[in-house]
Structures are given as structure tokens and as C-alpha cells.
Amino acid sequence: MRVQGRSGRVQFDGVTITITRQGLFSLLSLNRETRIAVTSLRSVQYVAPTPIWNGYITFETGAQPRTFRRPKDALHDRNTVMITRRQMDAFDPLRIAVERAIVASCNHFGPAGMPVSVADELAKLSALHQQGALSEVEFEQAKARLLAP
């Protein structure tokens, strides 16, 4: 899946997100290409464009979500792509696909190979459900898989 935004192009192959920028936008974010493994993602932050401001999509890898005072502040973030109102419909399927891949990549082992508790996994699923990344049905199915013996 490949989608063109205002400040770059996002390509998602189900495993890796690649953000590619050219020209001025590569200088503003200080890179031409960013690759992010789905397994390192925490969430997707999506701010829809308005008639006045462009929106953006941010692929969160840290524990704390990024916050931008104004949408144009997101231009300098390497994991963020600015989008216009015309591009908004193309980014919805991308956002949904990435969020589903994040849920599918959740496993029961942490970064050091240590088992992750079911309570931690349920908290992650609940957060995704509250953010709207998971429908009620998807949330219940994922929860049932976690709680199955």
C-alpha cells in the first residue's frame, strides 16, 4: 500500500512502514527516508485536516505520544507525514491497516524475551479500543484469544 501525503510518501508492506521525502520536506525533517518496523510501533496518531490547517499521521514508537501545538509543527518530525483534505480519504485505509498490524504483532514476550503479562496485553488492547483502532468485535476477539487457556 502506497499513499502520497503533503510532506512525503508512506509505503506499508504489512511489516515495515517506509516514509520517503523529497526536496524541502527532506531538509525540514532532516532525512529522506524513515523505516519503521510494525513491531516497534505503539500507536498511530491521526489528525484530520481542516479547511485552515493540514492534518497529519504520526507513527508512534515511544512510550509518550508526540504532541504538536500546531499541525505545522509536525513537519519536523521524522515519523510524521502531513496530509491535505484531498489526501485524507487515501490515508484512512493506511491508518486502519497499520493499526491492525500493530494488534496482530502483539505477542506474549517483551523486548528481552521475558513473558509479558496478560494484564499488560489487555491494557494495550483496551487503549487501542478506546482510541478507535479496534472495533468492539475486534476488541472482544483479541481479548478472548488472550484469555483462552
Secondary structure, DSSP 8 states (H G I E B T S, - for coil): -EEE-SS-EEEE-SSEEEEE--THHHHHTT-SEEEEEGGG--EEEEE---SSS-EEEEEE-SSS----SSGGGGGG-TTEEEE-GGGHHHHHHHHHHHHHHHHHH--SB-TTS-B--HHHHHHHHHHHHHHTSS-HHHHHHHHHHHH--
